[in-house]
């Protein structure tokens, strides 16, 4: 029988009523002939509540204890989902990350999976029982409980699907699929029937919140087909696969317009234009854990240049501290300017590889609407522009129309 | 340095404020020169809440899943207590039952400890770090998570104290020690400075709610001194030890008067008085999991007798079902009568071994107050009488006075 790994997020299992709905769905899938393994997140807002509880005790709790605390949430959820399944006549067995064979590194709060040996899960499936695995957790090489980070259940599901040789990994969530733009911003945005891994990766990297990027990376690396779909309407969602089925002719050049308003821009002015400057600058930021996204370096004038880059706004203070704490001086740069009022708008589509006019269309669309472009970055299948924060949504709407995506 | 295992119950760690108080106490103990290992229960009413959540999903959830669910409570508590300790500058490390080396049988919901290999806990102590162990949990011989039952944290603490060779096991709770009677019933009841294991066992077996009997049994078997005390007032409580320090002369003959109103009486009438009858009767009840407490068999008349026994009222329906489901017929007995309106009052004291008048005093006290005795059972250091439920507390008060226990 084909094996499907189904992941249910926090809102999908927020209360006993929702859990019964999930159990009913699983029972139907089995009656239709699928073998099913589940991955379940903590219920509703539980992870937030646990974080809040910890914050009432400590401003800086140890990662090890945070992981011990937070992973309790998924344990409760898997046990309760098993009870709901059994009530519906579906035999089920819960597994912690450790019991399911998820071995991780010791990087608490955000551990990486090193190896999966899911023999207990396989035995359970072979016995005709539904395994229900706690999402986003594992056991470290030092035998401590680890948490894979927020949204880590998607990664658990994809990695488990790969380890079990599943045909498909279904990510059930509170949205009904992947859209051509955020439907809150673009009412005419449409759900895509399918999208390639490459496109999905670019979308998640530029603001599409679900599925989380890390799970798409794992799916891409191991060629695990994903189905992003709703646990509320149960309608078909979006397939994320190697090669979408539509012929190249039928596919739009641009698949989606994404945006992200969570970044800020830093410009370092009057940097001497000599080898090693960028290396020093970005190494010092990386050492502090600051994620740098776009980087633009101006043309050099009189042996000096400006370097602009974007960082998550939550990293801005740390970045400024690093720069003003000696890096500027050692580079011989004069000053930094920061701007929190930026937005990034991106167009994504594999079709642009064979259609050179995409960039021009994007720039013209923004220009004709009086939206100034502050930074540009491109990949083979994506073009991103930084614009004024308050004009970002407007930019998304115009681009969605310009590239013929309005439903 | 002397090692003390300290167990904190649910009310002692009910919220962040209480956890900070516990952490402060642990810091003080360490400053005074003790090594400390902690055992912690789930916060406040958490276990009840988890049971309630499960009940909303299933009337009869599997024991395995119940244990996965409930043990999440202690995991949260140990992580948060560690954070509170670290905030106070006390290095701390949490351990699940499994990580602390508690191997149990597979009897879910009420697992028994088979073996403890607490090497991670020992290493932690040697490193000068406070180990904080999740109470009432372990891992079964089938590598599943197990729960030791309600009140199991006391047992975890005593077993851990034995395994680590601790000098003392302190059970911190919401009462300030062991009293000569329930202070709600007898206002003049006094806290005992110390009591022997044997007396404590008889008291817990006859209605004294704390500490739980199972932990006293383990302490008794392994000669682990207990200190039952308050996590709210921090005053010295009651030592449970091999031989209390007071000289025999100073010790009262009776140490305490206990009572229990949670049992019901069943009388099987006109049972043929022949070998094997009692065996059949009580084996069939045991097979159904019914705990039988007191048993009284009347003198045989014309080859027939009556057998009366008490069971927890919560087991009454099951007991009746067993008896009426064939046992009565197979015994040739005529009928059963049940009575839920009974109470058991007991006097406990090692001194009664050398003072034969205790039973007479007890019976006279009840008789002179017009309280009828329905059943009697005795051990070497205890006498229990079943009386009318509504006169139980009155009986306790009179006996407390009669044996000179009023403070």
Interface residues (C-beta under 8 A of the other chain):
Chain A: X16 X19 X20 X50 X53 X54 X56 X57 X58 X61 X62 X64 X65 X66 X68 X69 X71 X72 X73 X75 X76 X78 X79 X80 X82 X83 X84 X86 X87 X92 X93 X94 X96 X99 X120 X143 X144 X145
Chain B: X16 X19 X20 X50 X53 X54 X56 X57 X58 X61 X62 X64 X65 X66 X68 X69 X71 X72 X73 X75 X76 X78 X79 X80 X82 X83 X84 X86 X87 X92 X93 X94 X96 X99 X120 X143 X144 X145
